[in-house]
Amino acid sequence: MNTTRTVHVDLYTKVCLTAIAFLMTLLVLGLWTGGPIQAQRAQAGPAGDPLVVGDSAQTGGIPDTGAQRYAMINGIKDTNTRLDKIVSLLESGKVRVITVDEKGK
């Protein structure tokens, strides 16, 4: 009993199978040529910048969030000190504000 079967495949299935074959070919070629370049491991090193651990030019650096937060707090304290000086100057009455109309210029 010899029976032959004919299988009809629609266009969508052909496109999907072609895409899968293409991607598998890329995968095999990638593995055969050595694969993609893998990222280097992050390593802590001597800190040139207190906000970044490691050499930022070579490894990209690892942000030191504790040092960043400490620097932000010190900046806020400095800003508050300066604002206190401005407020005390304004409250002392030694500042005089004069407004001029545009026509007066």
Sine and cosine of phi, psi and omega as CSV:
sin_phi,cos_phi,sin_psi,cos_psi,sin_omega,cos_omega
0.00,0.00,0.98,-0.21,0.07,-1.00
-0.99,-0.14,0.91,-0.41,0.06,-1.00
-0.85,-0.52,0.71,-0.70,0.06,-1.00
-0.94,-0.33,0.65,-0.76,-0.02,-1.00
-0.91,-0.42,0.69,-0.72,0.07,-1.00
-0.93,-0.36,0.80,-0.60,0.00,-1.00
-0.94,-0.34,0.81,-0.58,0.04,-1.00
-0.98,-0.20,0.78,-0.62,-0.01,-1.00
-0.91,-0.42,0.77,-0.64,-0.01,-1.00
-0.97,0.25,0.15,-0.99,-0.08,-1.00
-0.90,0.44,-0.65,0.76,-0.02,-1.00
-0.87,0.49,-0.69,0.72,0.00,-1.00
-0.91,0.41,-0.63,0.78,0.04,-1.00
-0.89,0.46,-0.68,0.74,0.01,-1.00
-0.91,0.42,-0.69,0.73,0.01,-1.00
-0.90,0.44,-0.69,0.72,0.00,-1.00
-0.92,0.40,-0.59,0.81,0.05,-1.00
-0.91,0.41,-0.68,0.73,0.02,-1.00
-0.90,0.44,-0.66,0.75,0.02,-1.00
-0.90,0.43,-0.68,0.73,0.02,-1.00
-0.89,0.45,-0.64,0.77,0.02,-1.00
-0.90,0.43,-0.71,0.70,0.00,-1.00
-0.91,0.41,-0.61,0.79,0.04,-1.00
-0.92,0.39,-0.58,0.81,0.07,-1.00
-0.89,0.45,-0.69,0.73,0.06,-1.00
-0.88,0.48,-0.64,0.77,0.01,-1.00
-0.90,0.44,-0.71,0.70,0.00,-1.00
-0.91,0.42,-0.69,0.73,0.04,-1.00
-0.89,0.46,-0.65,0.76,0.02,-1.00
-0.90,0.44,-0.66,0.75,0.03,-1.00
-0.94,0.35,-0.59,0.81,-0.03,-1.00
-0.94,0.34,-0.58,0.82,-0.03,-1.00
-1.00,0.06,0.01,1.00,0.05,-1.00
0.92,-0.38,-0.06,1.00,0.06,-1.00
0.97,0.23,0.05,-1.00,0.00,-1.00
-0.94,0.34,0.40,-0.92,0.05,-1.00
-0.94,0.34,0.80,-0.59,-0.04,-1.00
-1.00,0.02,0.53,-0.85,-0.01,-1.00
-0.92,0.39,0.52,-0.85,0.04,-1.00
-0.97,0.26,0.46,-0.89,0.04,-1.00
-0.96,0.30,0.57,-0.82,0.04,-1.00
-0.97,0.23,0.76,-0.65,0.01,-1.00
-0.73,-0.69,0.70,-0.72,0.05,-1.00
-0.97,0.23,0.63,-0.78,0.00,-1.00
-0.62,-0.78,-0.15,-0.99,0.03,-1.00
-0.90,0.44,0.69,-0.72,-0.07,-1.00
-1.00,-0.01,0.89,-0.46,0.11,-0.99
-0.99,0.15,-0.61,0.79,0.03,-1.00
-0.93,-0.36,0.78,-0.62,-0.04,-1.00
-0.91,0.42,-0.28,0.96,-0.02,-1.00
-1.00,-0.02,-0.17,0.99,-0.01,-1.00
-0.75,-0.66,0.77,-0.63,0.03,-1.00
-1.00,-0.05,0.75,-0.67,0.02,-1.00
1.00,-0.09,0.06,-1.00,0.00,-1.00
-1.00,0.05,0.95,-0.31,-0.10,-0.99
-0.93,0.36,-0.40,0.92,0.00,-1.00
-0.96,0.30,-0.53,0.85,-0.07,-1.00
-0.99,-0.17,-0.69,0.73,-0.10,-0.99
-0.96,-0.26,-0.06,1.00,-0.06,-1.00
1.00,0.03,-0.29,0.96,0.05,-1.00
0.95,0.32,0.50,-0.87,0.05,-1.00
-0.93,-0.38,0.87,-0.49,-0.02,-1.00
-0.88,0.48,0.71,-0.70,0.07,-1.00
-0.99,-0.13,0.99,-0.10,-0.12,-0.99
-0.91,0.42,-0.52,0.85,0.03,-1.00
-0.90,0.43,-0.69,0.72,0.02,-1.00
-0.93,0.37,-0.59,0.80,0.04,-1.00
-0.90,0.44,-0.70,0.72,0.00,-1.00
-0.91,0.42,-0.64,0.77,0.03,-1.00
-0.89,0.46,-0.67,0.74,0.03,-1.00
-0.91,0.42,-0.62,0.78,0.03,-1.00
-0.91,0.41,-0.67,0.74,0.01,-1.00
-0.90,0.44,-0.66,0.75,0.06,-1.00
-0.90,0.44,-0.62,0.79,0.06,-1.00
-0.90,0.43,-0.65,0.76,0.03,-1.00
-0.91,0.41,-0.65,0.76,0.03,-1.00
-0.89,0.45,-0.65,0.76,0.03,-1.00
-0.90,0.44,-0.68,0.74,0.04,-1.00
-0.89,0.45,-0.67,0.74,0.02,-1.00
-0.90,0.44,-0.63,0.78,0.04,-1.00
-0.89,0.46,-0.70,0.71,0.01,-1.00
-0.91,0.42,-0.65,0.76,0.03,-1.00
-0.91,0.42,-0.60,0.80,0.05,-1.00
-0.88,0.47,-0.64,0.77,0.04,-1.00
-0.91,0.42,-0.65,0.76,0.01,-1.00
-0.91,0.41,-0.68,0.73,0.00,-1.00
-0.90,0.44,-0.68,0.73,0.00,-1.00
-0.91,0.41,-0.57,0.82,0.05,-1.00
-0.92,0.40,-0.67,0.74,0.01,-1.00
-0.92,0.38,-0.61,0.79,0.00,-1.00
-0.95,0.30,-0.39,0.92,-0.03,-1.00
-0.96,0.29,-0.36,0.93,0.00,-1.00
1.00,0.05,0.11,0.99,-0.02,-1.00
-0.99,0.12,-0.10,1.00,-0.01,-1.00
-0.98,-0.18,0.69,-0.72,0.00,-1.00
-0.81,-0.59,0.81,-0.59,-0.04,-1.00
-0.95,-0.32,0.80,-0.61,0.01,-1.00
-0.87,-0.50,0.79,-0.62,0.04,-1.00
-0.97,-0.23,0.60,-0.80,-0.01,-1.00
-0.82,-0.57,0.71,-0.70,0.08,-1.00
-0.95,0.32,0.39,-0.92,0.03,-1.00
-0.91,0.42,-0.52,0.85,-0.01,-1.00
-0.95,0.31,-0.42,0.91,-0.05,-1.00
-0.98,0.22,-0.24,0.97,-0.02,-1.00
-0.96,0.28,0.00,0.00,0.00,0.00
